[in-house]
Structures are given as structure tokens and as C-alpha cells.
Amino acid sequence: MGRARPGERGPPCPGPGPGPAAPPAPPRRCARALALLGALLAAGRGRPGCSAPPLPPKQESALKALGTEGLFLFSSLDTDRDMYISPEEFKPIAEKLTGTRRGWGLGRREPSNPCLTGSTPAASYEEEELPPDPSEETLTIEARFQPLLPESMTKSKDGFLGVSRLALSGLRNWTTAASPSAVFAARHFQPFLPPRGHVELGEPWWIIPSELSVFTGYLSNNRFYPPPPKGKEVIIHRLLSMFHPRPFVKTRFAPQGAVACLTAISDFYYTVMFRIHAEFQLSEPPDFPFWFSPGQFTGHIILSKDATHVRDFRLFVPNHRSLNVDMEWLYGASESSNMEVDIGYIPQMELEALGPSVPSVILDEDGNLIDSRLPSGEPLQFVFEEIKWQQELSWEEAARRLEVAMYPFKKVTYLPFTEAFDQAKAKNKLVHSILLWGALDDQSCSGRTLRETVLESSPILALLNESFISTWSLVKELEDLQNNRDNPSHKKLADLHLEKYSFPVEMMICLPNGTVVHHINANYFLDITSMKPEDIESNVFSFSSTFEDPSTATYMQFLKEGLRRGLPLLQP
């Protein structure tokens, strides 16, 4: 659920059938052009089962002259759709073949095709306002990166059948961090300071506000280069660029941005915990876009209240779940092109300061140089005072508050799977369980629409808090429980759930022993909420006049029907 794009409901067409194996890489130099064009043709193959409207006369003529694959390649370059390839439109191919790229010239006109926003790299990114200060403190950030495990992807189960090798080339070639280490000034981290007057522990604030919601829609998939970062986006862009040269600080889907809160306060220092939603574009023209979206980046920074000193910094993608990255890639050069979706696991994606920030020089009161770095370039040795915190908040509680800021549906507590059933037994309540492909509370999610609509509505939040114990689970995690024979009770719970599951998301009402008394699939839910009330045959999912929103009304009916069926079966 939530995978459908505007105008779609689930996968629009069947995936490409098995094709011939990719040819071996040709020798470099003169054959390189043929290899690149051939690979692009391979990626541009149409997908069976998809119908298209009749072509205009010029395109019909081009189809006869070039064939399907040739026209596909031609159309991917013809950005203004005038059926002519201008030098500007040919430029991505020229740059790919020659290995060069020219920046935008003064007065140059942007491409007119709105789908190609971000199809050319910005000349430069705006940097911080302050001039360099030789006495300011700097720190070294180190990147630690282990690439995504291909075997964790769903499509690996059938040997990536029907997935062109070119489509995954950006992913396969991304094996190391773009910058193993980088030096930052302490002042660069000023955007992590709380706003004035915002000094309550655990009270979230937005470093980068989210600009999208279920009502605003999504940003274009058909982009390659991020827009120039501005203001507080700059430091986050610079940090994420250590992993890959094309980070998008603002994701295509809500919730975007970065949120933070204080977890410790002293006389001179703050500890700030943060959560960032960002993604990466792994392809460049003439390949088609490939989006790599980690579930989230989280971490902390300890810095002085004037941002002149950074004591510690760490940023990472959580890796405690079996899947933590969403991947989406296009098979075409327009927004309506077919899209493939998969999910996988990246073991390590982390940035960490090698030590506190230190000055490169020390000046006395008259501005005279006292000491400098050693001839070897090693920083001066400093002894740092111990920070005495006056107020502190646990990491778990801070993470929960940031999660609620990003996802209002988490105002309901969602317990781990087995713990939820233990609680249900102790409190003699029914279990509201959501079983899905990707995490419900991060950006590797297959329940995007569900969490952005009904699950955060006030009536649903109230009923869930009052009458249910809630949980959500990954299919992969329940499959692991199912295969674990060391705990028969957990295996039974997983069996009962997986027996009712259908792709992509299944919502269930269960007894404390795991018996499913009621369930509904996300696709069916979307179908009936898009129908007129008079067209719905079953009164189980009829609309109620109590709520204006049909989705909320229908989910409320689902929950109430679960209560009607389940409450009489609870042990007294």
C-alpha cells in the first residue's frame, strides 16, 4: 500500500519477461560508444501487457523507421517532444561517451519538459556565509560504508529475472563511500542548534521542514541531480555527499526533511538527537533514474551552545531490522514510465567524528601565534573538560518523540510482534496487527498511504488506544519466526498471520492466541474506499455518516467489525 503512483493502483503492468543474457562488456575506446548505446537500448525495452494510446503521425513514422527500441531511445533524448534531437538534447549522450560534462552557461535556458527537472547538475552549491577563520575549530568526519546485500532484495529469489543489468548498474557499482573522510568547521553544524526559546528536553523542532503531505502529492521520479541546497540544507547535503555524490535532502515522498530534539543540557553544551529523511539518485543520463531511499538517518551531536565546538557527532542508517532500504527505478524517460520497486538491507551507512573539534592555531590575547599543528599535520593535543549534564532524556524516548513528529500515527504505541500478543493476554484485549513488505514507520515503507491517512486520523487513534493492542511486522521477520522451531508459540503466531497475508499490506484483528478474527487487504481497502456507497454489496464495509472521509469511515467499520467478532471470544 502506498506504492501506487497518481493514477495507478499497484503494479500497472506485469514485469518484463526473461530476456537474453546481457552481452559481455566490450573493449574500451572506440567500442565504448556502442556498448553504452546498446545498454541503453536493453534498458529501454517495453514491458509486455501495457497498452498505449495511438501514436501521432510523426511518432508512427519514427516507429516504422527505428523500431520500438530505437524510438524508445530517441524519445528519451527528445525532451521537448518535437521529434528532432538538438545539440542540447544530445548532450547527455555526448557527455557519457566523452566522459566530460559542461556546466550551465550564463543565460542558458532550462529544458522545457517539467518531467526532466534536475536532469542536469547544478554548477555549484552555495556554501556557508562566514569567511574562513584560521583560529576556528575543525573536526574530521569519517564515512563507514558496506554496500547493500543483493541477496536481501526480493528479486534475488528468482535471480533478478527480467531485471536488466543496466538498471542495477548504479547500485552494483556503489561499493565504497564517495569520500572516506572530510574536514568540517564546527560552525558548519550551527543548523543543529535549537531555535531560540526552544530548550525543552524532547520537544521536537524542524531543521528542514517537510513540505509534502498526502494532499500535496509527490515530487517527480524522473530526476537525476539534486537542486542546490540552501540554508540549513547545506550541512546535511555535504554530510550525505560523503556517501554518494547525488543526495536529495528532500525526499520525493512525505514526510520529508529533518527533525531534532534535545536529549541533554549543560551550562555550555547541548546533546541533540536528529532524524533525517533523504535519498540518493544512483543513475545519470542516458540511464534511467534509480532511487535509493534508506529508511532513515538518525544520530546525535554534542556541541557548544554557540556552535564553536563540537564534542561528538554520529549519523547512521539503523540496521537492526532485516530490511532498511527502499529502491525504485524507472524503465523509461517520462513520469508515466513503468517503475520497479524492491527493498533490501544495507549493513552499514555511517558517519562519525574521529574526535572533538580543535583549533588549528592558538592565538594569545594580542593575536600572536602561540602554537600550531605539528609538522606531521596532526592536531594539537588537548584535554577536554568533562561535561556535567543538568538534564537528560533517554535515547529511546527521544527517538519515539521524533518518530511521532514525522509520523502522527505513532501516537498509538505499536509494540514488537510477540510482545503485542503478550500484552494482549495480560490486558485481555484484541490485537490490531499490520503485516507488510516494508517498515511502516520509515521511508522503506509499503504502507505509505495507510499511515498518511486513516492511521493518523483522530477517530482511529482514539479507538486504537482504547480498545486494541497494536503492532506492525515485516513479512520477512515473520517468515524468520515461522522457520524458528526453538519457540513453537512464536512459530504458531507467525503461521496464523502469514496464512492470511496477501501482498502488499494486510490489516488484521486477532485474539491474544493469534487467531485472526477479521482482516482486510490494502488493495481491497483502496478499492472499496474509491467506490460509491451504493455500489458496495457487503454491509461489513459500508460507509458511516459519522465521518466525512470514506477511508476513515471504512477503517472504523473494519475495527468495529473486528471488535464485534472478537470480543465474545476473549477469555473472561
C-alpha positions in Angstrom: 0.0 0.0 0.0 1.3 3.4 -0.8 3.3 2.0 -3.8 0.8 3.2 -6.3 1.6 6.4 -8.1 -1.0 9.0 -9.1 -3.4 7.3 -11.5 -2.2 3.8 -10.6 -3.3 1.1 -8.2 -0.5 -1.3 -7.5 1.8 -2.5 -10.3 0.5 -1.1 -13.6 1.8 -3.9 -15.8 3.5 -7.3 -15.4 7.2 -7.2 -15.1 9.4 -7.8 -18.2 9.7 -11.4 -19.1 13.0 -13.3 -19.3 15.3 -12.0 -22.0 18.7 -12.8 -23.4 21.7 -12.5 -21.1 23.5 -9.2 -21.2 26.5 -9.3 -23.6 30.0 -9.2 -22.1 31.5 -5.7 -21.7 33.2 -4.7 -25.0 36.7 -3.3 -25.0 37.1 0.4 -24.2 37.8 3.3 -26.5 36.1 3.0 -29.9 33.7 0.2 -28.8 32.6 2.1 -25.7 30.1 4.2 -27.6 28.4 1.1 -28.9 28.4 -0.5 -25.5 26.6 2.5 -23.9 24.1 2.8 -26.6 23.4 -0.9 -26.6 23.0 -1.0 -22.9 20.5 1.9 -23.1 18.5 0.0 -25.7 18.4 -3.0 -23.5 17.1 -0.9 -20.6 14.5 0.7 -22.8 12.6 -2.5 -23.7 8.9 -2.1 -23.3 7.1 -4.3 -20.8 4.5 -6.8 -22.0 0.9 -6.3 -21.2 1.0 -2.5 -21.3 -1.3 -0.7 -23.8 -0.6 2.8 -25.1 -2.7 5.3 -27.0 -2.3 5.7 -30.8 0.9 7.5 -31.7 0.8 10.8 -33.6 1.8 10.6 -37.3 5.5 11.7 -36.7 6.0 9.2 -34.0 4.2 6.5 -36.0 6.6 7.2 -38.9 9.6 7.1 -36.5 8.4 3.8 -35.1 8.4 2.3 -38.5 11.9 3.7 -39.2 13.5 2.9 -35.9 11.5 0.1 -34.3 10.3 0.0 -30.7 13.7 0.1 -29.1 15.0 2.8 -31.4 12.0 5.0 -30.8 12.4 4.5 -27.1 16.0 5.7 -27.2 15.1 8.6 -29.4 12.2 9.7 -27.2 14.3 9.6 -24.1 16.6 12.3 -25.6 13.8 14.3 -27.3 12.9 16.3 -24.2 10.8 18.9 -25.9 8.9 16.2 -27.9 9.4 18.0 -31.3 10.7 14.8 -32.9 14.1 16.4 -33.5 17.3 15.9 -31.5 19.0 19.2 -30.9 22.7 19.5 -29.8 21.4 20.4 -26.3 19.3 17.2 -26.2 22.1 15.1 -27.4 24.4 16.5 -24.8 23.8 13.7 -22.2 25.0 11.1 -24.7 28.0 13.2 -25.7 29.0 13.6 -22.1 28.6 9.9 -21.4 30.7 8.9 -24.4 33.4 11.5 -23.9 33.5 11.4 -20.2 33.1 15.2 -19.9 30.4 17.5 -18.6 29.9 21.2 -19.2 28.2 23.4 -16.6 25.3 25.6 -17.4 26.3 28.8 -19.3 25.0 32.3 -18.5 21.6 32.9 -19.9 21.1 29.2 -20.8 17.5 28.2 -21.0 16.4 25.2 -18.8 14.7 22.3 -20.6 11.1 22.9 -21.1 10.0 19.4 -20.1 8.9 19.6 -16.5 9.5 15.8 -16.1 13.2 16.5 -16.5 13.6 18.8 -13.6 17.0 18.0 -12.2 18.2 16.4 -15.4 21.4 18.5 -15.3 23.8 19.0 -12.4 24.0 22.4 -10.8 27.2 24.3 -11.4 28.0 24.7 -7.7 26.3 24.5 -4.3 26.0 27.6 -2.2 28.4 27.5 0.8 28.3 29.0 4.2 28.3 32.7 4.6 31.2 33.1 7.0 34.8 33.7 5.7 37.4 31.1 6.7 38.9 31.8 10.2 42.3 30.2 10.8 41.6 30.1 14.6 38.2 28.3 14.3 37.8 24.7 15.3 37.6 21.9 12.8 36.8 18.2 13.1 37.3 15.2 10.8 34.3 13.1 9.9 34.9 9.5 8.8 32.5 7.6 6.5 31.9 3.8 7.1 30.0 2.1 4.3 29.1 -1.5 3.5 27.1 -1.9 0.2 23.6 -3.2 0.1 23.4 -7.0 0.1 22.0 -8.1 -3.3 20.6 -11.3 -1.8 18.4 -9.3 0.6 16.4 -8.0 -2.4 13.1 -9.8 -3.2 14.1 -10.0 -6.8 17.2 -12.0 -5.9 14.9 -15.0 -5.2 14.4 -15.6 -8.9 17.9 -14.5 -9.9 16.7 -11.0 -10.9 14.8 -12.5 -13.7 13.5 -9.8 -16.1 15.6 -7.0 -14.5 18.2 -5.6 -16.9 21.7 -5.5 -15.7 21.9 -1.8 -16.7 19.0 -0.9 -14.4 21.0 -2.1 -11.4 24.4 -0.9 -12.5 24.4 2.2 -10.3 23.6 0.0 -7.3 26.2 -2.7 -8.1 28.9 -0.1 -8.7 28.3 1.7 -5.4 30.7 -0.3 -3.2 32.5 2.4 -1.2 31.8 5.8 0.3 32.4 8.7 -2.1 34.6 10.4 0.5 36.2 8.2 3.2 36.8 11.3 5.3 36.2 15.1 5.3 37.1 18.1 7.4 34.3 20.4 8.7 34.4 23.6 10.7 32.5 23.4 14.0 30.4 26.4 12.9 29.1 24.3 9.9 26.9 22.4 12.5 25.1 25.5 13.7 21.9 24.4 12.0 21.7 21.6 14.6 21.2 24.1 17.4 17.7 24.5 18.7 15.7 27.7 17.8 15.7 30.5 20.3 13.5 29.7 23.2 13.2 26.1 22.2 15.2 24.4 25.0 12.8 21.9 26.5 14.1 18.3 26.6 12.4 16.1 24.0 10.4 18.9 22.3 10.9 18.4 18.6 11.7 21.1 16.1 12.3 21.0 12.3 15.8 21.6 11.0 14.3 21.1 7.5 10.5 21.2 7.4 8.5 18.7 5.4 6.8 20.4 2.5 4.7 17.4 1.3 1.6 15.6 2.6 -1.0 13.2 1.3 -2.8 16.3 -0.2 0.2 17.8 -2.0 1.2 14.7 -3.8 4.8 13.5 -4.6 7.8 15.0 -6.3 8.9 13.8 -9.7 10.6 10.4 -10.0 12.3 11.4 -13.3 15.2 13.4 -11.9 19.0 12.8 -11.7 20.6 15.8 -10.0 19.5 17.4 -6.7 18.6 21.1 -6.5 21.2 23.3 -4.9 20.8 23.1 -1.1 20.0 26.3 0.7 20.4 27.5 4.3 20.3 24.6 6.8 20.2 22.1 3.9 23.8 22.7 3.1 25.4 20.9 6.0 23.2 17.9 5.6 23.9 17.8 1.9 27.6 18.0 2.5 27.5 15.2 5.0 25.4 12.9 2.9 27.6 13.6 -0.1 30.3 11.7 1.7 28.3 8.5 0.9 27.3 9.3 -2.7 27.6 12.4 -4.9 23.9 12.8 -5.6 22.0 13.0 -2.3 18.5 14.5 -2.3 18.0 16.3 1.1 14.2 16.4 0.4 12.7 13.1 -0.5 10.0 12.6 -3.2 7.5 11.4 -0.6 6.3 12.7 2.8 7.4 13.1 5.4 10.5 15.0 4.2 13.2 16.9 6.0 15.0 16.6 9.3 13.6 16.9 12.8 15.6 17.1 16.1 15.2 17.4 19.8 17.4 18.0 22.9 18.4 14.9 24.9 20.8 16.6 27.3 21.5 20.1 28.5 24.5 21.6 30.5 25.7 25.1 31.2 27.6 25.3 27.9 26.5 22.3 25.8 23.6 20.6 24.1 23.2 17.0 23.0 20.9 17.0 20.0 19.3 13.9 18.6 18.1 14.1 15.0 16.2 12.1 12.3 16.7 12.8 8.6 14.8 11.6 5.6 16.9 11.7 2.5 17.5 9.6 -0.6 20.1 9.2 -3.4 19.9 9.0 -7.2 22.3 6.3 -8.3 22.0 6.9 -12.1 23.0 9.5 -14.6 21.8 10.1 -18.2 21.4 8.3 -20.5 20.4 5.6 -17.9 17.0 5.9 -16.3 16.6 7.1 -12.7 17.3 4.7 -9.8 16.3 5.9 -6.4 17.9 4.5 -3.2 15.9 5.5 -0.1 17.2 4.4 3.3 14.6 4.0 5.9 16.0 7.0 7.9 19.2 8.6 9.0 19.4 9.1 12.8 22.2 10.2 15.1 23.3 12.8 17.6 25.6 15.7 18.0 27.1 17.2 21.2 28.0 20.9 20.5 28.5 24.1 22.4 25.6 26.5 22.6 27.4 28.9 20.3 28.4 26.2 17.8 32.2 27.0 18.2 33.0 23.5 19.5 31.7 20.0 18.6 32.4 17.3 21.1 30.9 14.4 19.3 28.9 13.6 16.1 27.4 10.4 14.7 24.9 9.8 11.8 23.8 6.3 10.6 21.1 4.2 9.0 19.6 1.9 11.6 20.4 -1.7 10.7 18.5 -3.6 13.5 15.7 -4.7 11.1 16.1 -7.3 8.3 15.2 -4.7 5.6 16.1 -1.0 5.7 16.3 0.4 2.2 13.6 1.1 -0.5 14.7 1.1 -4.1 12.7 2.3 -7.1 13.8 2.5 -10.7 12.2 3.6 -14.0 12.0 1.8 -17.3 11.5 4.9 -19.4 12.2 8.6 -19.8 8.9 10.1 -18.6 7.0 10.3 -15.3 4.4 7.8 -16.6 7.1 5.2 -17.3 6.9 1.8 -15.7 8.5 1.6 -12.3 10.1 -1.4 -10.5 10.2 -1.5 -6.7 12.2 -3.6 -4.3 13.5 -3.5 -0.8 16.8 -4.6 0.7 19.3 -4.4 3.5 22.4 -2.3 3.9 24.7 -3.4 6.8 26.4 -0.1 7.4 26.0 3.5 6.3 27.5 5.7 9.0 29.4 9.0 9.6 31.3 9.6 12.8 33.6 12.2 14.2 37.1 10.9 14.8 37.4 13.3 17.8 36.3 16.6 19.2 36.8 19.7 17.1 40.1 21.5 17.7 41.7 24.8 16.6 44.4 24.6 14.0 46.2 27.6 15.7 46.1 29.2 19.1 46.3 32.9 19.5 47.1 34.9 22.6 45.1 38.0 23.7 47.1 40.1 21.3 46.6 37.9 18.4 50.0 36.4 18.4 50.5 32.8 17.4 51.2 30.5 20.4 51.3 27.1 18.8 50.2 25.4 15.7 49.7 21.9 14.3 52.6 19.6 14.4 54.8 19.3 11.3 53.2 16.0 10.5 49.8 17.7 10.3 48.5 16.0 13.4 46.2 18.2 15.5 47.4 19.6 18.8 46.7 17.6 21.8 44.0 19.0 24.0 42.5 17.9 27.3 38.7 18.4 27.3 36.7 19.1 30.5 34.1 16.6 31.5 30.6 17.8 30.6 28.2 17.8 33.6 24.7 17.4 32.3 21.9 19.0 34.3 19.0 17.4 32.4 19.0 14.2 30.3 16.4 12.2 28.3 16.8 8.6 27.2 17.7 7.8 23.6 14.5 5.6 23.3 12.2 8.3 24.5 13.8 10.9 22.2 13.6 8.5 19.2 9.9 8.0 20.0 9.2 11.7 20.0 11.0 12.3 16.7 9.0 9.4 15.3 5.7 10.9 16.3 6.8 14.3 14.8 7.4 12.5 11.5 4.5 10.1 11.7 1.5 11.2 13.8 0.0 7.7 13.6 2.7 6.7 16.1 0.6 8.5 18.8 -0.6 4.9 19.2 2.0 2.6 20.6 3.0 -0.2 18.2 4.7 -3.0 20.1 7.0 -5.6 18.7 5.1 -8.6 17.3 5.4 -11.2 20.1 5.3 -8.5 22.8 2.0 -7.3 21.5 0.4 -10.7 22.0 1.9 -11.0 25.5 0.3 -7.6 26.3 -3.0 -8.7 24.8 -3.1 -11.7 27.0 -2.2 -9.7 30.1 -4.8 -7.0 29.4 -7.4 -9.3 27.7 -7.6 -7.2 24.6 -7.7 -7.8 20.8 -4.6 -7.2 18.7 -4.7 -4.7 15.8 -1.9 -6.0 13.5 -0.5 -4.8 10.2 1.7 -7.1 8.2 3.6 -5.5 5.3 6.6 -5.7 3.0 8.5 -2.7 4.3 8.6 -0.8 7.6 5.5 1.2 8.4 7.4 3.9 10.3 10.3 4.7 8.0 10.9 5.5 4.3 11.4 1.9 3.3 7.6 1.6 3.6 4.9 -0.2 1.6 2.2 1.3 3.8 2.7 4.9 2.8 -1.0 5.7 2.0 -2.3 3.9 5.1 -0.1 5.8 7.6 -0.7 9.1 5.9 -4.5 8.9 6.0 -6.6 6.6 8.2 -4.0 5.6 10.8 -3.4 9.2 11.9 -7.0 10.3 11.9 -8.3 11.3 15.3 -11.2 8.8 15.5 -9.0 5.9 14.6 -6.3 6.9 17.0 -8.8 7.1 19.8 -10.4 3.7 19.1 -7.0 2.0 18.7 -5.7 3.5 22.0 -8.9 2.5 23.9 -9.7 -1.0 22.6 -6.6 -2.6 21.0 -3.0 -3.6 21.4 -1.3 -2.5 18.1 1.7 -4.0 16.3 3.1 -4.0 12.8 5.6 -6.5 11.3 7.7 -7.2 8.3 6.8 -10.3 6.3 10.5 -11.2 6.3 10.6 -11.2 10.1 7.5 -13.4 10.5 9.0 -15.8 7.9 12.1 -16.0 10.1 9.9 -16.7 13.2 8.0 -19.3 11.2 11.2 -21.1 10.4 12.5 -21.0 14.0 11.4 -24.2 15.7 13.0 -23.3 19.0 9.9 -21.3 20.1 6.7 -23.2 19.0 4.4 -20.5 20.3 6.0 -17.7 18.3 6.0 -20.0 15.3 2.3 -20.5 15.6 1.6 -16.8 15.8 3.7 -16.3 12.6 1.9 -19.2 10.9 -1.6 -17.7 11.6 -0.5 -14.3 10.3 1.2 -15.4 7.1 -1.7 -17.7 6.3 -3.9 -14.6 5.9 -1.3 -12.3 4.3 -1.6 -11.1 0.7 0.7 -8.6 -0.9 1.3 -5.7 -0.2 -0.3 -5.0 3.2 -2.8 -7.0 5.3 -4.6 -5.4 8.3 -5.8 -8.0 10.9 -7.8 -8.2 14.1 -6.6 -11.1 16.3 -7.3 -12.8 19.5 -4.4 -12.9 22.1 -3.7 -16.5 21.0 -3.1 -15.3 17.4 -6.3 -16.4 15.8 -7.3 -13.9 13.1 -11.0 -13.0 13.5 -11.1 -10.3 10.8 -8.7 -9.0 8.1 -8.7 -6.8 5.0 -6.1 -6.4 2.3 -4.8 -2.9 1.5 -5.7 -3.1 -2.2 -9.3 -4.2 -1.4 -9.4 -1.3 1.1 -8.4 1.2 -1.5 -10.9 -0.3 -4.0 -13.9 0.0 -1.7 -13.0 3.5 -0.4 -12.9 4.7 -4.0 -16.4 3.2 -4.7 -19.7 4.9 -4.3 -21.6 3.8 -1.2 -24.5 2.4 -3.2 -22.1 0.1 -5.1 -20.8 -1.7 -2.1 -22.5 -5.0 -1.6 -21.2 -6.0 1.8 -22.5 -4.2 4.8 -19.3 -5.1 6.6 -17.5 -2.2 4.9 -20.4 0.2 4.4 -19.8 3.9 4.8 -20.9 5.7 8.0 -22.4 9.1 8.1 -20.4 9.9 11.2 -17.2 10.6 9.1 -16.8 12.7 6.0 -13.7 10.8 4.9 -14.7 7.4 3.3 -11.2 5.9 4.2 -11.6 6.8 7.9 -15.2 5.6 7.9 -14.3 2.3 6.3 -11.3 1.6 8.6 -13.5 2.5 11.5 -16.0 -0.1 10.3 -13.2 -2.6 9.9 -12.1 -2.1 13.5 -15.7 -2.2 14.9 -16.4 -5.4 13.0 -13.3 -6.9 14.5 -14.5 -6.0 17.9 -17.9 -7.4 17.2 -16.4 -10.7 16.1 -13.5 -10.9 18.7 -14.8 -9.6 22.0 -17.2 -12.5 22.6 -14.2 -14.9 22.1 -12.0 -13.2 24.7 -11.4 -15.2 27.9 -13.4 -13.7 30.8 
